[in-house]
Amino acid sequence: MRIATWNVNSITARLPRLLAWLESSGTDVLCLQEAKVAEDQFPTEQLRELGYEAAVHATGRWNGVAVLSRVGIEDVVKGLPGDPGFDGSVEPRAISATCGPLRVWSVYVPNGREVDHPHYAYKLQWFEALKAAVAGDASGSRPFAVMGDYNVAPTDDDVYDRAAFEGSTHVTPAERAALASLREAGLSDVVPRPLKYEQPFTYWDYRQLCFPKNRGMRIDLVYANQPFTKAVKDAYVDREERKGKGASDHAPVVVDLDV
């Protein structure tokens, strides 16, 4: 079984590439982030023509998450119980579903913006709500993973130059502590292999030739419980999908399972 996570940075802008990638990659389940579209505008019919069902949690221009599956979708849950919300509203950043033999969450963790910004405090609160929401499945016997754009690089090795991020979000001790706390719920980091270079970066800014120069970060993560990790046969970053015109600034992370 092949599953993946991908921040597409607008499904409308990326739809031709997404459909082509689904056809060529043989992916059974895809956790998708930053749909940036209302649910009634999600390309459900085009995906159905390829054999995929879609569970979607999205409200419009920003954020938006989905799970696409060609092995069935059941028990869909939209949002986090206890979501702290931001600026008076709850954002569409999490969705979970059972797809065949496994259960997955697709998550788009708040960016945090700046360390002294209210969005940063929201980010840490959101992590606490995520941990509470996934604790039961994480400790269960069914393969389970929380997949998506975490907007945190777990270690200094997961950024091209630690000094370049000094004083910025994504690398602070508090954010990394939130990741460590999430792992304490019974989850492990499934680290993919890179297809090029030494580090499996998943995100490269559009600016300053970051992708050609490999100035990237590993912020798209697969956190999984023991039944899931025991079934992993391979995991890799599909760096090729970051190339070319109209690419997202993130690459898919692909995991092959023996389930």
VENLIN-V579651 format. One record per residue. N is the residue number from 1. RES is the residue in three letters. PSI is psi as a letter, one per 20 degrees, with the letter a starting at -180 (NA if undefined). Layout:
n res psi
N RES PSI
N RES PSI
This chain:
n res psi
1 MET p
2 ARG p
3 ILE r
4 ALA r
5 THR q
6 TRP p
7 ASN o
8 VAL i
9 ASN l
10 SER o
11 ILE h
12 THR g
13 ALA h
14 ARG j
15 LEU g
16 PRO g
17 ARG g
18 LEU g
19 LEU g
20 ALA h
21 TRP g
22 LEU g
23 GLU g
24 SER h
25 SER h
26 GLY k
27 THR p
28 ASP h
29 VAL p
30 LEU p
31 CYS p
32 LEU q
33 GLN r
34 GLU l
35 ALA h
36 LYS l
37 VAL q
38 ALA q
39 GLU h
40 ASP i
41 GLN j
42 PHE p
43 PRO l
44 THR g
45 GLU g
46 GLN h
47 LEU h
48 ARG h
49 GLU h
50 LEU i
51 GLY j
52 TYR p
53 GLU q
54 ALA p
55 ALA p
56 VAL p
57 HIS o
58 ALA q
59 THR i
60 GLY c
61 ARG h
62 TRP q
63 ASN b
64 GLY p
65 VAL r
66 ALA r
67 VAL p
68 LEU p
69 SER q
70 ARG j
71 VAL j
72 GLY q
73 ILE p
74 GLU r
75 ASP l
76 VAL p
77 VAL p
78 LYS p
79 GLY r
80 LEU p
81 PRO p
82 GLY j
83 ASP p
84 PRO h
85 GLY r
86 PHE p
87 ASP k
88 GLY j
89 SER q
90 VAL p
91 GLU q
92 PRO n
93 ARG i
94 ALA q
95 ILE q
96 SER q
97 ALA q
98 THR p
99 CYS o
100 GLY c
101 PRO i
102 LEU r
103 ARG q
104 VAL q
105 TRP p
106 SER p
107 VAL q
108 TYR n
109 VAL p
110 PRO q
111 ASN g
112 GLY h
113 ARG e
114 GLU q
115 VAL h
116 ASP j
117 HIS q
118 PRO h
119 HIS h
120 TYR g
121 ALA h
122 TYR g
123 LYS g
124 LEU h
125 GLN h
126 TRP h
127 PHE g
128 GLU g
129 ALA h
130 LEU g
131 LYS g
132 ALA h
133 ALA h
134 VAL i
135 ALA g
136 GLY g
137 ASP h
138 ALA h
139 SER j
140 GLY r
141 SER i
142 ARG p
143 PRO p
144 PHE p
145 ALA q
146 VAL o
147 MET q
148 GLY a
149 ASP o
150 TYR i
151 ASN k
152 VAL p
153 ALA o
154 PRO h
155 THR r
156 ASP h
157 ASP i
158 ASP j
159 VAL q
160 TYR h
161 ASP o
162 ARG h
163 ALA h
164 ALA i
165 PHE j
166 GLU p
167 GLY j
168 SER r
169 THR r
170 HIS i
171 VAL j
172 THR q
173 PRO h
174 ALA g
175 GLU g
176 ARG h
177 ALA h
178 ALA h
179 LEU g
180 ALA h
181 SER h
182 LEU h
183 ARG h
184 GLU i
185 ALA i
186 GLY k
187 LEU q
188 SER q
189 ASP o
190 VAL n
191 VAL p
192 PRO r
193 ARG q
194 PRO q
195 LEU i
196 LYS q
197 TYR a
198 GLU h
199 GLN p
200 PRO m
201 PHE q
202 THR i
203 TYR p
204 TRP p
205 ASP q
206 TYR h
207 ARG q
208 GLN k
209 LEU k
210 CYS h
211 PHE g
212 PRO h
213 LYS j
214 ASN l
215 ARG n
216 GLY a
217 MET q
218 ARG n
219 ILE i
220 ASP o
221 LEU q
222 VAL o
223 TYR p
224 ALA q
225 ASN r
226 GLN g
227 PRO h
228 PHE g
229 THR h
230 LYS h
231 ALA i
232 VAL p
233 LYS h
234 ASP q
235 ALA p
236 TYR q
237 VAL p
238 ASP m
239 ARG h
240 GLU h
241 GLU i
242 ARG i
243 LYS q
244 GLY r
245 LYS p
246 GLY j
247 ALA q
248 SER r
249 ASP j
250 HIS q
251 ALA q
252 PRO q
253 VAL p
254 VAL p
255 VAL p
256 ASP p
257 LEU q
258 ASP n
259 VAL NA
